[in-house]
Amino acid sequence: MLRIEDITYSVEGRPLFQGASATIPTGHKVGLVGRNGTGKTTLFRLIRGELALESGAIRLPARARIGGVAQEVPSSETSLLDTVLAADTERAALLAEAETAHDPHRIADIQHRLADIDAWSGEARASAILRGLGFEPEQQLQPCSAFSGGWRMRVALAGVLFAQPDYLLLDEPTNYLDLEGALWLENYLSRYPHTVIIISHDRGLLNRAVTGILHLEDRKLTYYTGPYDTFAETRAARLAVAEAENRRTQARRDHLQAFVDRFRYKASKARQAQSRLKMIERLKFATTPQEAALARFTFPEPEELAPPILTLDAVATGYDGPPVLRRLTLRIDQDDRIALLGRNGEGKSTLSKLLAGKLRASEGRLARASKLRIGYFAQHQVDELHTDETALQHVARLRPAEHASKHRARLAGFGLTADQADTLVARLSGGQKARLSLLLATIDAPHLLILDEPTNHLDIESREALVEALTDYTGAVILVSHDMHLLNLVADRLWLVKGGTVTPFTEDLDAYRAQLLAGEDPVKTTAKPSEKNSKSAKEDLAALRAEVRKCEDRLAKLSDMRAKLSEKLADPALYTPARKPDLDALTAKAAELQEAEHRAEALWITAHERLEDAT
């Protein structure tokens, strides 16, 4: 087992660990959690022996192999498959020696050891790991130089998984995976034959792939048995008990202090007052290491637009060659929360760019509401910030007419403090850069917000804050994310990007996850009634009821919008010559709204008829 015994370590005079201890049993899968900057990655380096402890000890079994993904594999002409095979250095060395060995005893030892480590199935195992991480068989034979840095990080991860070290240390491995790769890794780690310690802010992974949580807080380590949700409940209960004890202690202190204040200068009571002062000094508060205040995201509110805000009719799009996506017939309303599903390379980012206006439609018709504003956040934008400028300068560039106090208020609304506002971007943490990028993407109060992997650098608390902000947000949201927890809480519609087109996915995310792990292709279910089992029939019925509710909600919102518009049109001042442009605009909007209500009623009738037929 891994024993961490009373360790102390500081960085530039700032203590990260002070008398920290923990024991991790052999074979356990452990999630290492704690706020950003508390020292999780440093603990990995201490375990690997890359840093020297100031005091204490970290003890591992003799000859235990420690593995982790330190950096991406180099850009070489070696194929992906051979790169992964070479990661198991013992296997590679034994196979090389087997080619040249002449001593019969040594040859026998080599063959026995190769059998022990299942060397002959190595190529199949390496190929399966690469496939799980998103590499098709033909890609596995291509050289590493043919892939970008992010993809080579996946190869590095595949290599360490193939080598199967006794202690597998993974630092945010899902940051460079898509949803499908993250789900595969989650399933793989749950069956991994040795000890795993994983730094992650992915709540789904920490609930399904680990058996314990190692919490780093206040320079101490605490081990909790069970998944993340169990840890959160246990810790919350402990904090509640400590806080109740502290309230009692404070009440006792207040009572004693009141006596001291009353009788401190009265000679007959002076001795008793001094005695109570000493009692106050001896009263200690229980430690309640609260998380820092939840740094909220404050998205500006867009005005309402008449639905739909964006429609696609038989649209095709792509880059210089043949279309990547075709036959796109889609509709987005301002109240939509849509998650894009699909394997990497199917076109989720291409669709996001098309909707954001960064790609043009090569065929068909794409129509946007005349006043539609779109906010777009993609992970690469975090890397495109000006590292030699402050966060304040980034906001000032977009809002030069605003006072600096307004810029700081905007930054504070995204959890960036006054000190961080004046810090060069190069010195901000990954989470702080992500917050700044989200601020820049939403500064114009967009009606449609497109988020491509927004959580990669955010800790669990920040992810929860993002969920709250998106839930309160009154614009449409398009989400691409490997964070199942985020998708489950935010998305109410699922679109599957597959085979060069986009279709609604009528089941839920749990069904999508189950299909992926079973090796099935998630497709829109269009089975005939005679082919459906009772479970799928119930799921279809639930989907139809959800569609009816959505149509009813849309009609209610349109009715509210019509009422507000009627109030504006009832203003006599609107009918003066000076207000004619305003009148024309409102009249046009009323016509759009009426047409939208007719379409919404037709959709509601259709959905209701389908539900009646199904029941």
N, C-alpha and C positions, 0 to 999 in steps of 0.2 A: 504494500500500500504506500501511498504518498503521505508523508508526514511533514507538515509545516510547523516548526517549533519555535515560538517566541521570537519571530523575526523582526528586525528593525532595519529600515532603509529610508534614506532621504535623497531628494534631488534638488540641487542648488539650495541646500539649507531648508527645504520644505519637506517635512516628514510625510511619507506615503504609508509606511507601516511602522507601528510601535507596539511591540509585544504581541504581534498577530500570530495566531495558531489555528491549525485545522488539520483534520485527517480525512483523506479520501480513500475509501476501500478499493481494492483492486477490482477492476471490471465495471466500476460504476460510470454512468454517464452524467456529467455534472455541468450545469450552466453557471458560469462566473458572471455575476451581475453587479452593478454599481453605477453611480452617475459618471458621466464623462469626466476624465481628468483625475479620477481617484487612484489610478495605478494598476488597472487590470492588465494592460499589456506589459507593464514593468514586472508584474508577478510572473508572467510567462518567461520573461528573460531571466529572472532569478531562478526559476525552476530549471531552465536549460543551462544554467551556469554561465551565462553571458555577462552577468553582473555579480559583483561581490557584496555579500551581506555585511552590514555593520555589526550585527550580532544575531544570535539565533542560528538555526540550521534548517535545511530542507533535505529530507532523507528519502531516497528512492531505493527499490530493490537493486541488488548488484546486477550489472550488465543490462539493465533496463534500457530499451531503445526509446528515445523521445523524438517525435516528429511533429512538424508544423509547416505551414506555408509562409516562408519568410518573404519571398518575392516571386515575381513572374518568371517563367522559364525563359532563357535567352532566345533571341531570334536567330535560329540556326536552320540548317538544311536537313536536320534529323526529323523524321516523321513524328507525328504526335504519338503514335502507338509505341515506337521505339523509345521515345523520351520517357513515357510512363513506365515501360518495362525496365529501363535503366535505373529508375528510382529505387527499385529493390536491389540495393548494392550487393547483398549476400547472394541472391539468386544469380545476378549477372556475373559475379566473381566465380561462383561454383560452375556455371555453364562454361565460362572461359577456361577454367582450369581443367574441366572434363575433356576439353579438346586436346590438351597437351599432356595430361597425366599418363604415366607409364607404370607406376607401382600399383600392383593389383589391390593391395590393402587400401591405398589412398583412393583408388577408383571406386572401390566398394563403399568407403566412407562418403565420398561425394554423392554417389547414387542414393545412398540411404538418406542423406541430408536433403537432397533434391526432392525425394519422395515425401519427407516430413513436411517440407514447406509448400508442397503441392505445386512444384515449379512447372510441371508439364501443362497445367491448366492456366499458366500465367497469361498467355496471349488472350485467351477467351475472357479472363477476369478483367484484364486491362481494357479490352474493347468494351465490355459491359459497363465499366465505370465511365469511360469516355462517352458512351452512348447516353448514360444517365445524366451526364453534365451537358448534353446538347450537341455532341459531335456525331454526325452521321458516319456510317462505315467508310464511305469514300473520303470523307474529310480526315479521318484518322490516319490515312496514308499520305496526306499532304505534309510538307515541311512546316515547322513552327513559324518560319519567317512569313508564311502566307496569312498569319493571323495577327490581329491587333493585340495590344497589351492586355486588355480585359479578357480576351479569349485565352491568352497564354497563362493568365492567372488561373483559369479553369484547368488548364493542363497541369500546372503546378499542384493544384488541389488533387487532381486525379492521381498524380504521382505519389503523393503522401498517403492517400487512401489505399493505393495498390501495395505500398511497402508495408502497411499494417504495423506501425510501431506500437510498442507496449503502452505508451502514453501519447495520445494524439491531442495536440494543443491547437485549436483552431480559433483565430481571431476574426470575428465577423465574416465568416466564409460566404454568407448569402449576399453580401454587398455586390458581388459581381456575377450573381446568378439571377435568372428570371424565375418566375413562379414555378414552372415545371422543374427546373433544376433544383430549386430550393426544396420542393416537395420530395424529389428523389433523394436528396442529401439527408433530409429529415428521416426518411424511412431507412436509409443505409446506416446512419449513425445509431438508430435504435437497435440495429442487429450487429453492430460492430463488436468483434470478439474481445476487445481489450478496453482499457480505461480511456475515456474521452473527457476533456475539459474544453468547453466552448464558450468564448465570449460572444454574446449575442444580445440584441435588443428585439429579436423576433419572438413575440410572445407565443405564437403558434408552435414554433420549433421548441421553445423552452417548456411547453406543456406536453408535447408529444414525444420528444426524442431524449429527454433526460430523466434521471431518477433522483436527482438532488440539485439543490441550488447553493452555491457558495457566494455569500453576499459580502462585498467589500464596502465598509462604511466606517467613518471616523477612525481610519487607520487600523481597523480590526477586521478579522475574518470570522464569519459565522456560517456554519453548515446546516442547511435545512433539508430534511428528507422529503421527497415528493416533487411534483412539477411546480412550475412558476405560480400558478393560481393558488396552490396550497401554501407556498411560501408567502405570497402576498396576504392571504387571510391570516396565517399564523403571526406574521410580523405586525399586522394591523391590530390583532388582539393583544399582543404584547405591548404595543405602544399605548393602546387604550388603558391597560392596567397601570402602566407607568404614569400616564397622564392623570388618572384618577388618584393615584398615590401622591403625586405632586400637588394636586389641588388640596388634598387633606393637609399636606405639609405646609402649604402656603397659608391655609386657614389657621393652623397652629401658630405659625410665625406672626401672622397679623394680630392674633390674640395676645401673644407675648409682647409684641412691639407696642401695642396699645397700652399695656400695663407700664412698660418702661417709659413711654412718652408722658404718661400721666404722673408717675411718681419718681422719676429720675432725680428731681431736685428737692424732694421732700426727705428730710433727714431720717425720719422714722421708717421710710420705705426704701431708702437708698440701697441697703444691702440686698433686699429682695429684687430690686430693679437690676442690680449687677448680676445676680444669680440668673435672672431671666435672659439677660444679654448673652451670657455664656451658653444657655440652652439654645438660643437662636443660632449661635455660631455652630453648635453641634448638629443642628437639623440640616440634613443634606437632601437635595432633590435627586430622585431617580433619573438615570440617564435616559433621555428620550430623543435619540438621534433622528430627527425629522428630516425628510428630504427637503431640499431647497424648494421654495415656493414654485408651484407649477408655472412655468413660463408659457403664457398663453400666446396663441396666434390671433391677431385681430385683423380679419379680412374686411376691407371696405365693402359696403353694401351697394350693389348695382341697382338701378331703377328697373322696374318691370317692363318687359317687352312682350308684345303679342306673340303667341306661339304660332308656328314653330320658329325657333330662332335660327335653325340651320336644317336644310334638307339636301339630300343627295339623290339623284335620279339617274340610274344606269351609269354611274361615274366609274372611270378607270384612271389610275395614276401610277406613277413610277418615277424612275430616274432617266438615264439616257437610253436604256434598252427597252425591251418589252415591258408592258405594265406589270407591276408587282401585285396590284389589286385591281379587280375589275368587277363589273356588275354590282356596284355598291348602290343600294337603294335604302336610305336610312333617314331617320328623322330625330332631331334633338329638340326638346323643350327645356325651358329654363328651370324646371323642377327636377330634371333627370339627374340620376347618380348612376353612372355606367362604368363597369369594370371591363377592360379588354382582356380576354383570355386567349391563349394560343401559344404554341411552342416558339422558341426563339427562332427568328428568321422568317416567320410566317407573314410579318408585315404590321405588327402592332405599332412600332415607331413610325412606319410609313403612314399609317392611318392617322396617327396623332399629328404628324407634320401636315398632312392634307387638311385636317380639320382646323389646324392653327393657321393655315394660310401660308405655310412655308413650302408647300408643294402645290403645283397646279393640277387641275383635272385635265387629262388628255382626251377624255371622252365624256359624254353625258353632261348633266347640268348640276351645278352646285350653287345653291342659293342661300345667302345669309341675310338676316334681318338688317335693315339699312343702318341702324345705330349699334349693331352688335360689336362689343369689345371682347377680345379673347386674350386670356392670360395663359402662358405656356411655360412650364417648368420641366426641364430635362436634366438628368444627372450631370451631363457634360458641361452645363452652364455654370455649375459650381466651380469647375476647373477653369472657366473662362473669365472669372472675376479679375479685376485689376489688382494684382497682389501688392503693388507699390502704392496703393491708395487706401484710405480708410473707408469704413462702412458709411460714414457721414458724407464723404465725397461722392460715393456711388449714388446716394439718394439726391444730393444736391444737383448732380448732373441731369437727373430726370425732372427735378422740380426747382429750377434756378430761381424762380420768383418767390418761392416760399422762404420764410424766416428759418434760421437754423434751429430755433426751438421747435418748430413744426417737424423738421427733419428728425430731430431727436425723439419726438413723440411717436413718429412713425416707427422708428427703430425699437423703441420701448414696447410698442404694440406687438412686436415679433420677438420679444424676449432678449433684446440686445441692450445691455446696460450702457450708462454714460461712458464708462471706461472703454467698453468694447466698441462703442461708436467712434472713438478716437484712435483705435488700434489699427495698424496696417493689416489688411486682409491676409497677408502672408503669415501673420502670427495668430490669426483666429483658428479655433478648432474646426473640425469638419462639420460639426453640428451648427456652429455659429455661421459658417459660410452658407450652409443649406438654408438657415433662417433668412439670411440676407438675400439669397437668390429668390426665396419664396416672396419676400417683401417686394422685390423688383418686379416679379411676375404678376403681382396682384395690385400694384400701385394705382392702376387706372380703374379699379373696381370692375373687373371683367364680368360679363354676363355668362361666359363659358370659361371654365378653368380646366386646363389639360395638364395633368401631373404624371410624369413618366419617372417612376421610382423615386418618390419624394422623401422616403424614410431612411435612405442608406446611411446617413451620418447622424441620425437622430436617436437619442437614447429612449428608453421605454416611456419615461415621463413626457418627453417631447412628442412622442408618437400619440400618446393619449390626448395631449393638448391639440394636436393636429386633427384627430378624430372629432373632438368637440367643435373645433373651428369649422370643419367641413359640414358637420351636422347643422350648425347654425347658419351657414352660408346660404344665401338666397339665389345664387347662380347655379348653372348646370356644372357638373363635374364629370370629367373623363379620367379614369384612373388606370395606370399600368403599374402593378406592384407585385413583388413576391411576398408581401406581408399579408397573409391570409386574415389575420386579426383585423387589420385596417379595412380590407375589402369586405369582410363580413359585416362590419359596423357601419360602413358608409354606402356601399353600392346596393341599389335595389333593382338594377338590371344588369344582365351579363351578355356581352357580345363575344362570340367566338371568331377569331381571325384564323382562317384555315383554308388551304387550297386556293389561295388567291382571291378570296372574297370574305365577306363578313355576314354572319347570321346570328339571330338571337339564340342564346343557350338557355333552354327552358327549365333545366334543373338547377339545383343550388351548388354552392361552392364545395360542399362536402361530397356531393355526387361527382363533381369534376375531379376532385382530389382522388376519390376512390377509383375512378376510371383510369386516371394517369398511373396510379400505383399498380393497377391490375394489367397495365400494358395495353389498354384499349385506347382507340382514337375517340376523343370526345367529339361527338357530332350532334347536330340537332335531331332529336328523336321524332320521327315521322312514321312510326310503325302503325299499321292498320289495327283497328280495335281487336281483331282476332289474334294478333300477335302479341298483345300487351299482357303482362302478368298483372296481378292485383296491385303490386307495389307501384309499377309505373303508371297504372290507371289513376291511383290516388295522387301521385305526383303531378300528373297532367291536370287533374281536377283542381289541385291547389294552385297551379299556375294560371288556370283560367279564372279562378276566383280572384287571384291577385291582379290579373289584367282588368277585370271588371272594376275592382276597387280603384285601380290607377286611373281608369277612364272617368270614374265618378269624381275622384279628386281633381282631375284636370278640368272637368266641367265646373266644379265649385270655384276653382281659381279663376277661370274665365268669367264666371258670373261676378265675382268680386271685382275683377278688373273692369268689367262693363259698368258696374255701379260707380266706381271711382271716375270712370270716363264720363258718365252721365252727369255727375256733379260738376265736372269741369265745363261740359258743354252747356250747363244751365246758367253759367255766369254771363249776365247781360253785357259786361264789358268786353267779352270775347267777340261780340258782333259789331264792333266799330271798325272803320277802315284801317286804323293803325294795327289792329290785331288780326287782320285777315290771314297773314302767314301762319299764325298760331291756330286759327280756326281750320285752315286747310289741312294742317298737319294732324289735328285731332280728328277731323272728319275722315281722313284717310286711315287713321288708326282704328276708328270705329268700324270702318268697312272691313279692315283686316281681322278685327276681333270677331265680327259677325261671321265671316267666312270660317275662322278658326273654330267658332262654336258649332257651326254646321258640321265641320269635319269631326270634331270631338264627339258630337252626338251620334254621327254615323259609326264611329269606332266603338262607342259604348253599346249601341244596338247590336253591332256585329259580335262583340265580346259576350253580350248577354245571351244572344241566340246560341253561340257556341257552348256556353255554360249550360243552358237549358237542354241542348242536344246531348251533352255529356252526362247529365244527371237523369 
